[in-house]
Amino acid sequence: MNTDKKWLIISLLGLGLLFVTIFTPFLSYKWGDGINFHEEYVYFDGDWKTIDIDQSGETVDVGDFQDWEGHFSPSSPILLLIGICITILASLALIFEINDLWKLSFRVINLLSSSLGFIGAVLYIPFAIYVVHIEHVTFTVTAAFVFVSLTLLLIALFNGYSLFGNIVKNREKRLERNSM
């Protein structure tokens, strides 16, 4: 049984994206003067956490997307997670040798799902801008958000190149077969 290693790499990359998306914040702020420390984090689904450490101890406050007074769009994490999960599943299906029709179908699904995930990441940007401007602290976009967005864009571009390259190759084979 032959396996296609590039799709295995895409599947593993998708699993990494899923892990990063779920467990790392997309926005953060840290401040400290050696005695007092203040940290704030905002995650992909609108959840937030604030940690204050001073001489009297540690205080942790947490909240969810409902605390943003309607400025957070729940469609962003939904599209992002659905896009990443379907990309993983479609890439797993493409690892194994299957007929050309199924391969074409899974490539189209992979292209659409990675594009959907990228759209979900882009829909997070207006919320991030709101958070940066509304809060009294200066949040920064973390490397996790940049990594997830750019990786989904690169996967979508790779899927598009792979899909259309395969269509052209199959057309050339068909034309060559018909000319004989």
N, C-alpha and C positions, 0 to 999 in steps of 0.2 A: 504494500500500500504506500503510495507516494503522498508526501505532505508538502504543502506550500509554506515555506518558512516565513515569508514576508507577512502572511496573515497571522501567523503565530506571534510575531513581533507586535503587530497591531493589536491583537487580543491582549497581550501582556501590557502593552502601553495603555490600553483602555482600562484594565484592572488597576493600574497605577493611578490613572486619572480619577477613577472612582474613589480610591483610597484617599488621594489628596483632597478631592472635593468634599468628602464627608468629614474628614478629621482636621483639616487646617483652615484657619480663618482667611477670609478674602480681604478684610480691612483690619488694621491694627494701629494702636497708639501705645507708646510706652514712655513713661517719665519717671525719673528717680533722681534724688539728690544725695544718695548714700544712706539716708536714714528712712525716708519715706519713698514708697514706690507706688505707681499707679499704672495699671495696664487695662486696655479696653480692646475687645475683639468682636468683630462682626463676621458671622459665617455665611455660607452660600444661601442658606434658607431663611435668613433674616434673624436667626438667633444671635444673641449678644451676651457677652460676659464682661464684667468689670471686676478687677481685683485691686484692692487697696491694701497695702502693707505699711503699717507704721509701728510705733513703739508699743501700742496697746494690742496689736495682733493683726490678723488678716481678715478682711471682709470681702466676701464674694457676692455679687449680685448677678443674676441671670434673667434673661427675658427671651421673648420670641418675636416673630414678625408682627404680631398684633400691636406691639408697643411703638411702632413707627407711624402711627396715626394714618394708616392707609397709603403711605408712600412706598411701601414694599409690594411688588407685584409677585404673587405666588406662582405665576406662570414661569418665572425665571428658573427656580430650582426644579420645577416639574419637567420643563423642556430639557434642562441640562441633564438631569438624571436619566430620563427616558432615552435621550440621545446617546449618552455614554453606554447605557446597558444594552441597547439594541445594536450599537456598534460592536460591542464585545461579542454578542451572540452571533451576529452576521459574520464577523471575522473568524470566530470559531468554526462556523459552518464551512467557510472557504478554505480552511486548513486542509481538508480532506479532498481527495479526487472525486468530483461529482460531474454529472453531465453539464454540457455548455449552457443549457437553458436555466438550470438551477444556479449555476455559477453567475450568470448574467443577473438573475433575480437578486441573489445575495449581494452582488456588487452594487446594484441600484439601491437596495435597502441600506447598505453600508454608507453609501454616499449621502442618502437622505437623512439617515440618523445622525451621522457626524455633523452634517449641516444644521440639523435641529439642535444638537447639543451646543454648537457654536452660537446659534441664535439665542439660546437660553443664557449663555454666558454674556452675550452682548446686552441682553435685556437687564442684566444686573447693573450696568454702567449708570443709568439714571438714578438708581437707588444709591449707588456709591457716591455720586456727585451730591445728592441730597444729604447724605450722612456727613460728608466732608464739610458742607456749608452750614448745616444746622447745629452741629455740636460745637461746644466751646473749645474743643481740642482739635488738633490737626491729625486726622486719620491718614494713613498711607495705605496704598494698595500693596498687598503682599505679593511675593513671588508666586504663591499658589494660584492666585487669580490669573496672573500673566501666563503661567505655565499651562493651566487648563485651557484658557482661551486660545493661545497660540498652537497648542498641540491638537486641539479639535479642528482648528483651521487647517493645519498641515495634514491631518488625517483626511479631511474632506477633499483637499487638493489632490492628495495621493489617490484617493478613491476615484475622483473624477478622471485623473490621468489614466489610471488602471482600467476603468470602465470604457472610456472612449478609445484608448489604445487597443483594447481587446475587441471592440466593435470594428475598428478599422482593420485589424489583423484578420478577423473572421470574414470580413467583406472581401479582402484581397484573396484569401483562400478560395472563397466561393467564386470569384471572378476567374481565378486561375483554373479552377476545376471546370467551369462552364466554357472556357475558351479552348479546351482540349477536345 
